Amino acid sequence: MNLYALPWLELSVLIPLAGALWVGRVRDPNAASRFCLAFTGAALVCAIMVAAGYWTGAIPSATFGAPWLSKGEPWDLGPRIFGRPVLGVDELSALLIPLLALLHFLVALATARTKMARFSFAWLLIGESIRLASFSCLDPWVMIGLLAVVTIPPYFELVRRGRPTRVYVLHMVLFVVLLMFGWSAVDGNIPVPKHLAAFSLFAAILIRSGTIPFHVWVTDLFECGAFGSALLYVSPVAGVYTAVRLVLPVAPDWVLQWLGLVSLVTAVYTAGMALVQRDARRFFAYLFLSHASLILVGLELAGAENKDAQVIGLTGGLALWVAVALSLSGLGLTLRALEARLGRLSLTEYKGLYEQSPALAVCFLLTGLASVGFPGTLGYVASELLVDGAVGANQFAGVVVVLTATINGIGVVRAYLLLFTGGRYATAVSLGITGRERFAVLTLAALIIGGGLIPQPLVMSRHAAAEAILADRAARATPGGPQGHTEANTGHRE
């Protein structure tokens, strides 16, 4: 029997869902943590098998938006239950699916005992299942439905903690409404002008990505919600995925131009805000928003007149997506580990934590510098590609991208100095790193440094995905080209 013929993709979605039903009945936080770790680990193994099967050619690439064109493997559950494939994988999602599973596994692994009682492992598993399904869904409408459903767990997390929900609810409801309205118009279900549909999708992406003036919900979520839940909600950068799947193939050039302009302004503004924050959570939220905006800048370059700038810039944006997800997740886990020991962290005085926990200090500096493209890390090549593409399309945009990275780098170093240098922090309780946290730290460090020393696999994969996205966009711009749904069959494997 062909091992790759098993429904690994469906299993990666169903295992966390089954785990949520089981963990939800467990009252002991320690037992719930162990069960959650087992289920997220099993989902990670399935996700790795999906990626391995795709890159070895054992699993064919899917056709996004036209699932009836593929019958799937005999073991696929979608055709047997729904009469057609529901989930699929292509060059873009083949890397994102195991990345998502890894992030959930590491968050479950690095959850400290002091946080287990307040952290919901069941909601973590539910969120993982929905995110994996949305990032591998073939049908646009089903994907939109999943993107709407995944907004629910953070809401219940805020309610359970007794924190205000108005800001989050208003933004997410507006995001879902605009996304559904815009895609209904693109799909031909609503007879409205094309520019109105494009504007609706454009606004939905701005809201979900947290660009100006819709960035407030991100800082509010980090300030009011659980750090781990907020980290998992934003780190996959679902707004970028929505833009790639639904907006980029059909958006006119003016939408991409405005998207690039708003993203550049947001990147600089949030980088400056991160530089002056007095609270560690708000610092991380603004740092993430700045990097997410830089990824959107890479997507905007798909509409550049210079063809080389299109490919290079989009490749850089997609590669930066992966680098930011890994590096900022590691940075967030480090801050979360410090919070578990010291409570909410302020950036108003030097805390001198290096001697108490040098491993966390090294992880903080490594992941923070990797996010801004420090040489030898995973983000270095991605940042260079993005800068080259931006300069090739518009020199002003290239300068702004470099300026943003510089400000972010200063912000990371400032936060490191405030947290880990200065007078020695005296405490009767050990602040040293635990074995589970050490494993998570070493895993992220290996991926960040290994990806920086051997960047070819990441660059080749993102380059193939960028070429497929640009080819699909070009086909839609040609009279008589494909209409309606987007097609993301990327069979361009090197």
C-alpha positions as CSV (number, residue, x, y, z in Angstrom):
1,M,0.0,0.0,0.0
2,N,1.2,3.5,-0.9
3,L,1.7,5.3,2.5
4,Y,1.2,8.7,0.9
5,A,-2.2,7.5,-0.4
6,L,-3.6,7.7,3.1
7,P,-5.8,10.8,3.8
8,W,-3.0,12.6,5.7
9,L,-4.5,16.1,5.0
10,E,-7.9,15.1,6.3
11,L,-6.4,13.5,9.3
12,S,-4.4,16.6,10.1
13,V,-7.7,18.5,10.3
14,L,-9.8,15.8,12.1
15,I,-7.3,14.8,14.7
16,P,-7.2,18.2,16.5
17,L,-11.0,18.3,16.3
18,A,-11.3,14.9,18.0
19,G,-8.7,16.0,20.5
20,A,-10.7,19.1,21.4
21,L,-13.7,16.9,22.2
22,W,-11.5,14.7,24.4
23,V,-9.5,17.4,26.1
24,G,-12.7,19.5,26.8
25,R,-13.8,16.7,29.2
26,V,-10.5,16.7,31.1
27,R,-10.6,18.8,34.3
28,D,-6.9,18.4,35.4
29,P,-4.8,21.1,33.6
30,N,-1.7,18.9,33.6
31,A,-3.5,16.0,32.0
32,A,-5.2,18.3,29.5
33,S,-1.8,19.7,28.6
34,R,-0.4,16.2,27.9
35,F,-3.4,15.1,25.8
36,C,-3.2,18.4,23.9
37,L,0.4,17.8,23.2
38,A,-0.3,14.3,21.9
39,F,-3.0,15.4,19.6
40,T,-1.0,18.4,18.2
41,G,2.0,16.1,17.7
42,A,-0.1,13.7,15.8
43,A,-1.5,16.5,13.6
44,L,2.1,17.7,13.0
45,V,3.1,14.2,11.8
46,C,0.2,14.1,9.4
47,A,1.0,17.7,8.1
48,I,4.6,16.7,7.5
49,M,3.4,13.6,5.6
50,V,1.3,15.9,3.4
51,A,4.2,18.2,2.6
52,A,6.5,15.2,2.0
53,G,4.0,13.5,-0.3
54,Y,3.5,16.7,-2.3
55,W,7.2,17.5,-2.8
56,T,8.0,13.9,-3.8
57,G,5.2,13.9,-6.3
58,A,3.1,11.2,-4.5
59,I,0.3,13.7,-3.8
60,P,-0.8,15.7,-6.9
61,S,-1.3,19.5,-6.7
62,A,-4.8,20.6,-6.2
63,T,-6.8,23.1,-8.3
64,F,-8.1,25.9,-6.0
65,G,-11.6,27.0,-6.8
66,A,-12.5,24.1,-9.1
67,P,-12.5,21.0,-7.0
68,W,-14.5,19.0,-9.4
69,L,-11.5,18.8,-11.8
70,S,-9.7,16.4,-9.4
71,K,-11.0,13.0,-8.3
72,G,-8.4,12.5,-5.5
73,E,-6.9,9.3,-4.2
74,P,-9.0,6.3,-3.3
75,W,-8.5,6.9,0.4
76,D,-9.5,10.6,0.2
77,L,-12.5,11.2,2.5
78,G,-13.8,14.3,0.7
79,P,-15.0,12.5,-2.5
80,R,-16.5,9.7,-0.4
81,I,-18.5,12.0,1.9
82,F,-19.2,15.1,-0.2
83,G,-18.9,13.6,-3.7
84,R,-15.9,15.8,-4.6
85,P,-12.5,16.8,-3.0
86,V,-12.9,19.4,-0.2
87,L,-9.2,19.8,0.9
88,G,-6.1,20.0,-1.3
89,V,-2.5,21.1,-1.3
90,D,-0.5,23.2,-3.8
91,E,2.9,24.8,-3.8
92,L,1.7,27.7,-1.6
93,S,0.0,25.6,1.1
94,A,2.4,22.6,1.1
95,L,4.8,24.6,3.3
96,L,2.2,26.5,5.3
97,I,0.3,23.4,6.5
98,P,3.2,21.9,8.5
99,L,4.2,25.4,9.6
100,L,0.7,25.9,11.2
101,A,0.8,22.5,12.8
102,L,4.3,23.2,14.2
103,L,3.2,26.5,15.7
104,H,0.3,24.9,17.6
105,F,2.5,22.1,18.8
106,L,5.1,24.5,20.1
107,V,2.6,26.7,21.9
108,A,1.1,23.6,23.6
109,L,4.6,22.4,24.5
110,A,5.8,25.7,25.9
111,T,2.8,26.4,28.1
112,A,4.1,26.8,31.6
113,R,2.4,25.1,34.6
114,T,1.4,28.5,36.0
115,K,-0.6,29.2,32.8
116,M,-2.2,25.8,32.3
117,A,-5.2,26.5,34.6
118,R,-6.2,29.6,32.6
119,F,-5.2,28.4,29.1
120,S,-7.9,26.5,27.1
121,F,-6.2,23.6,25.3
122,A,-9.6,22.6,23.8
123,W,-9.9,25.9,22.1
124,L,-6.3,25.6,20.9
125,L,-7.2,22.3,19.2
126,I,-10.4,23.7,17.7
127,G,-8.5,26.7,16.3
128,E,-5.8,24.4,14.8
129,S,-8.4,22.3,13.1
130,I,-10.2,25.3,11.5
131,R,-6.9,26.9,10.5
132,L,-5.6,23.8,8.8
133,A,-8.9,23.4,7.0
134,S,-9.0,27.0,5.8
135,F,-5.4,26.9,4.6
136,S,-6.0,23.7,2.6
137,C,-9.6,24.3,1.5
138,L,-10.3,24.1,-2.3
139,D,-13.6,25.9,-2.5
140,P,-13.5,29.7,-2.0
141,W,-16.9,29.9,-0.3
142,V,-16.0,27.1,2.2
143,M,-12.7,28.9,2.9
144,I,-14.6,32.2,3.6
145,G,-16.9,30.3,6.0
146,L,-13.9,28.8,7.8
147,L,-12.2,32.2,8.0
148,A,-15.4,33.5,9.7
149,V,-15.6,30.5,12.1
150,V,-12.0,30.8,13.2
151,T,-12.8,34.3,14.6
152,I,-15.1,32.7,17.3
153,P,-12.5,31.1,19.6
154,P,-10.7,34.4,20.5
155,Y,-14.2,35.9,21.3
156,F,-15.0,33.1,23.8
157,E,-11.5,33.5,25.2
158,L,-12.1,37.1,25.9
159,V,-15.6,36.4,27.4
160,R,-14.1,33.6,29.7
161,R,-11.6,36.1,31.0
162,G,-14.2,38.8,31.5
163,R,-12.5,41.2,29.2
164,P,-14.2,43.7,26.8
165,T,-15.0,42.2,23.3
166,R,-16.5,45.2,21.5
167,V,-13.4,46.2,19.5
168,Y,-12.6,42.7,18.4
169,V,-16.2,41.9,17.5
170,L,-16.7,45.0,15.5
171,H,-13.6,44.5,13.4
172,M,-14.2,40.8,12.8
173,V,-17.9,41.2,11.8
174,L,-16.9,44.0,9.4
175,F,-14.2,41.7,8.0
176,V,-16.6,38.8,7.4
177,V,-19.3,41.0,5.9
178,L,-17.0,42.8,3.5
179,L,-15.3,39.6,2.4
180,M,-18.6,37.8,1.7
181,F,-20.0,40.8,-0.1
182,G,-16.9,41.3,-2.2
183,W,-16.6,37.6,-3.2
184,S,-20.4,37.4,-4.0
185,A,-19.9,40.3,-6.4
186,V,-16.8,38.6,-8.0
187,D,-18.6,35.3,-8.2
188,G,-21.5,37.0,-10.0
189,N,-24.1,36.4,-7.3
190,I,-24.6,40.2,-6.7
191,P,-24.9,42.6,-9.7
192,V,-22.6,45.4,-8.5
193,P,-19.8,47.3,-10.2
194,K,-16.5,45.6,-10.3
195,H,-14.7,48.5,-8.6
196,L,-17.1,48.2,-5.6
197,A,-16.4,44.5,-5.3
198,A,-12.7,45.1,-5.5
199,F,-12.9,47.8,-2.8
200,S,-14.9,45.5,-0.5
201,L,-12.3,42.8,-0.8
202,F,-9.5,45.4,-0.3
203,A,-11.1,46.7,2.9
204,A,-11.6,43.2,4.2
205,I,-7.9,42.4,3.8
206,L,-6.9,45.7,5.5
207,I,-9.0,44.8,8.5
208,R,-7.8,41.2,8.9
209,S,-4.2,42.2,8.4
210,G,-4.4,45.0,11.0
211,T,-3.3,47.8,8.7
212,I,-4.1,51.5,9.5
213,P,-6.7,52.4,10.6
214,F,-7.8,48.9,11.5
215,H,-4.9,47.9,13.7
216,V,-6.6,48.6,17.0
217,W,-8.1,45.1,17.3
218,V,-4.7,43.4,17.2
219,T,-3.2,45.4,20.2
220,D,-6.5,45.0,22.0
221,L,-6.5,41.2,21.5
222,F,-2.9,40.9,22.9
223,E,-3.7,43.2,25.8
224,C,-6.9,41.6,26.9
225,G,-6.6,37.9,25.7
226,A,-4.4,35.0,26.5
227,F,-0.9,35.5,25.0
228,G,-0.8,32.0,23.5
229,S,-4.3,32.3,21.9
230,A,-3.6,35.7,20.5
231,L,-0.2,34.5,19.1
232,L,-1.8,31.6,17.3
233,Y,-4.6,33.8,15.9
234,V,-2.2,36.3,14.3
235,S,1.0,34.4,13.6
236,P,-0.3,32.5,10.5
237,V,-1.0,35.9,9.0
238,A,-4.4,34.7,7.6
239,G,-5.0,38.1,6.1
240,V,-2.2,37.6,3.7
241,Y,-3.5,34.1,2.8
242,T,-6.9,35.5,2.1
243,A,-5.3,38.2,-0.1
244,V,-3.3,35.6,-2.1
245,R,-6.3,33.3,-2.6
246,L,-9.2,35.7,-3.2
247,V,-7.9,39.1,-4.0
248,L,-4.6,38.9,-5.8
249,P,-5.8,36.8,-8.8
250,V,-8.8,39.1,-9.6
251,A,-7.8,42.5,-8.1
252,P,-7.2,45.4,-10.6
253,D,-3.9,47.2,-10.5
254,W,-5.3,50.2,-8.5
255,V,-6.2,47.9,-5.6
256,L,-2.7,46.5,-5.4
257,Q,-1.3,50.0,-5.6
258,W,-3.4,51.2,-2.7
259,L,-2.7,48.1,-0.8
260,G,1.0,48.7,-1.2
261,L,0.7,52.4,-0.1
262,V,-1.4,51.6,3.0
263,S,1.0,48.7,3.9
264,L,4.1,50.9,3.6
265,V,2.5,53.6,5.8
266,T,1.4,50.9,8.3
267,A,4.8,49.3,8.4
268,V,6.6,52.5,9.2
269,Y,4.0,53.7,11.7
270,T,3.8,50.5,13.7
271,A,7.6,50.1,13.7
272,G,7.8,53.5,15.3
273,M,5.1,52.6,17.8
274,A,6.9,49.4,18.7
275,L,10.0,51.5,19.4
276,V,8.3,53.6,22.1
277,Q,6.0,51.0,23.8
278,R,6.2,50.6,27.6
279,D,4.4,47.3,27.7
280,A,5.9,44.1,26.3
281,R,2.7,42.8,24.8
282,R,1.9,46.0,23.0
283,F,5.5,46.0,21.7
284,F,5.1,42.6,20.3
285,A,1.7,43.4,18.7
286,Y,3.1,46.5,16.9
287,L,6.2,44.6,15.8
288,F,4.0,41.9,14.3
289,L,1.8,44.5,12.5
290,S,4.9,46.0,11.0
291,H,6.1,42.7,9.6
292,A,2.7,41.7,8.4
293,S,2.5,45.0,6.4
294,L,5.9,44.3,4.8
295,I,4.5,40.9,3.6
296,L,1.6,42.8,2.0
297,V,4.1,45.1,0.3
298,G,5.5,41.9,-1.4
299,L,2.1,41.0,-2.6
300,E,1.5,44.5,-4.0
301,L,4.6,44.0,-6.2
302,A,2.6,41.5,-8.2
303,G,1.1,44.5,-10.0
304,A,4.5,46.2,-10.8
305,E,5.3,47.0,-14.4
306,N,8.8,45.5,-14.1
307,K,8.4,41.7,-14.6
308,D,11.6,40.9,-12.7
309,A,10.4,43.0,-9.8
310,Q,7.1,41.1,-9.8
311,V,8.7,37.7,-9.4
312,I,11.5,38.8,-7.0
313,G,9.2,40.9,-4.8
314,L,6.4,38.3,-4.6
315,T,8.9,35.6,-3.8
316,G,10.5,37.7,-1.1
317,G,7.0,38.5,0.4
318,L,6.1,34.8,0.5
319,A,9.5,33.8,2.0
320,L,9.2,36.6,4.5
321,W,5.8,35.2,5.5
322,V,7.4,31.9,6.6
323,A,10.3,33.6,8.3
324,V,8.1,36.0,10.2
325,A,5.7,33.3,11.3
326,L,8.6,31.3,12.8
327,S,10.7,34.1,14.2
328,L,7.9,36.2,15.7
329,S,6.3,33.0,17.1
330,G,9.6,32.2,18.8
331,L,9.8,35.8,20.1
332,G,6.2,35.6,21.4
333,L,6.9,32.3,23.1
334,T,9.9,33.8,24.9
335,L,7.8,36.7,26.2
336,R,5.1,34.3,27.2
337,A,7.7,32.2,29.2
338,L,8.9,35.4,30.9
339,E,5.3,36.4,31.8
340,A,4.7,32.9,33.3
341,R,7.5,33.7,35.8
342,L,7.2,37.4,36.4
343,G,3.7,38.5,35.3
344,R,3.0,41.2,32.8
345,L,6.2,42.7,31.5
346,S,6.9,46.5,31.3
347,L,9.6,48.1,29.2
348,T,10.2,51.0,31.6
349,E,13.3,49.8,33.4
350,Y,16.2,47.4,33.1
351,K,15.3,44.1,34.6
352,G,18.7,42.2,34.3
353,L,17.2,38.8,33.6
354,Y,20.1,37.4,31.6
355,E,21.9,35.7,34.5
356,Q,18.6,34.1,35.6
357,S,17.7,32.7,32.2
358,P,20.4,33.0,29.6
359,A,18.6,30.5,27.2
360,L,15.5,32.7,27.0
361,A,17.7,35.8,26.4
362,V,19.5,34.1,23.5
363,C,16.2,32.9,22.1
364,F,14.7,36.4,22.4
365,L,17.7,38.0,20.6
366,L,17.9,35.3,17.9
367,T,14.2,35.3,17.0
368,G,14.0,39.1,17.2
369,L,17.0,39.7,14.9
370,A,15.8,36.9,12.5
371,S,12.5,38.8,12.0
372,V,14.3,41.8,10.8
373,G,16.6,39.9,8.4
374,F,19.8,39.5,10.4
375,P,22.5,37.7,8.2
376,G,22.7,34.0,8.8
377,T,19.0,33.7,9.7
378,L,16.0,32.6,7.8
379,G,14.7,36.1,7.4
380,Y,17.9,37.4,5.7
381,V,17.3,36.1,2.2
382,A,13.6,36.8,2.4
383,S,14.3,40.4,3.4
384,E,16.9,40.8,0.6
385,L,14.5,39.5,-2.0
386,L,11.7,41.8,-0.8
387,V,14.1,44.9,-0.9
388,D,15.4,44.0,-4.4
389,G,11.8,43.6,-5.7
390,A,10.7,46.8,-4.0
391,V,13.6,48.8,-5.4
392,G,13.1,47.4,-8.9
393,A,9.4,48.5,-8.8
394,N,9.8,51.8,-7.0
395,Q,12.9,53.2,-5.3
396,F,10.8,55.1,-2.7
397,A,9.2,51.8,-1.6
398,G,12.5,50.1,-1.3
399,V,13.8,52.9,0.9
400,V,10.7,52.7,3.1
401,V,11.1,48.9,3.5
402,V,14.8,49.3,4.5
403,L,13.8,52.1,7.0
404,T,11.1,49.9,8.5
405,A,13.5,47.0,9.0
406,T,16.0,49.4,10.6
407,I,13.5,50.8,13.1
408,N,12.2,47.3,13.9
409,G,15.8,46.2,14.6
410,I,16.4,49.1,17.0
411,G,13.1,48.2,18.7
412,V,14.1,44.5,19.2
413,V,17.5,45.5,20.6
414,R,15.9,48.1,22.9
415,A,13.5,45.5,24.3
416,Y,16.3,43.0,24.8
417,L,18.4,45.5,26.7
418,L,15.5,46.5,29.0
419,L,14.6,42.9,29.8
420,F,17.9,41.1,30.1
421,T,20.6,43.7,31.0
422,G,21.1,45.9,34.0
423,G,21.3,45.0,37.6
424,R,20.8,41.4,38.5
425,Y,17.2,40.4,39.2
426,A,16.9,38.9,42.7
427,T,14.3,36.2,43.3
428,A,13.9,33.2,45.5
429,V,12.2,31.3,42.6
430,S,14.2,29.9,39.8
431,L,13.6,31.6,36.4
432,G,15.5,29.0,34.5
433,I,14.2,27.5,31.3
434,T,12.2,24.2,31.6
435,G,12.9,21.1,29.5
436,R,9.8,21.6,27.4
437,E,10.6,25.2,26.8
438,R,14.2,24.3,25.9
439,F,12.9,21.8,23.2
440,A,10.7,24.5,21.7
441,V,13.6,27.0,21.8
442,L,16.0,24.6,20.1
443,T,13.5,23.6,17.5
444,L,12.9,27.2,16.5
445,A,16.6,28.0,16.6
446,A,17.4,25.1,14.4
447,L,14.8,26.1,11.8
448,I,15.8,29.8,11.9
449,I,19.6,29.2,11.6
450,G,19.3,26.2,9.3
451,G,17.0,28.1,7.0
452,G,19.5,30.9,7.0
453,L,22.5,28.7,6.2
454,I,20.6,26.6,3.5
455,P,17.9,29.0,2.1
456,Q,17.6,27.3,-1.3
457,P,14.6,25.0,-0.5
458,L,12.6,27.9,0.9
459,V,13.4,30.2,-1.9
460,M,12.7,27.6,-4.6
461,S,9.4,26.7,-3.1
462,R,8.2,30.3,-2.7
463,H,9.6,31.2,-6.2
464,A,7.4,28.4,-7.7
465,A,4.4,29.6,-5.8
466,A,5.0,33.2,-6.9
467,E,5.3,32.2,-10.5
468,A,2.0,30.2,-10.3
469,I,0.2,33.2,-8.7
470,L,1.5,35.6,-11.3
471,A,0.6,33.2,-14.1
472,D,-3.0,32.9,-12.8
473,R,-3.2,36.7,-12.5
474,A,-1.9,37.2,-16.0
475,A,-4.4,34.6,-17.4
476,R,-7.3,36.4,-15.8
477,A,-6.1,39.7,-17.3
478,T,-6.2,38.2,-20.8
479,P,-9.5,38.3,-22.7
480,G,-11.1,34.9,-22.7
481,G,-9.0,33.8,-19.7
482,P,-10.4,31.9,-16.8
483,Q,-13.3,33.5,-15.0
484,G,-15.0,33.1,-11.7
485,H,-12.9,31.2,-9.2
486,T,-9.3,31.4,-8.7
487,E,-6.9,28.7,-9.9
488,A,-3.8,27.9,-7.9
489,N,-2.5,24.8,-9.6
490,T,1.1,25.3,-9.1
491,G,2.7,22.2,-10.6
492,H,6.0,24.3,-11.1
493,R,8.3,22.2,-9.0
494,E,12.0,22.4,-9.6
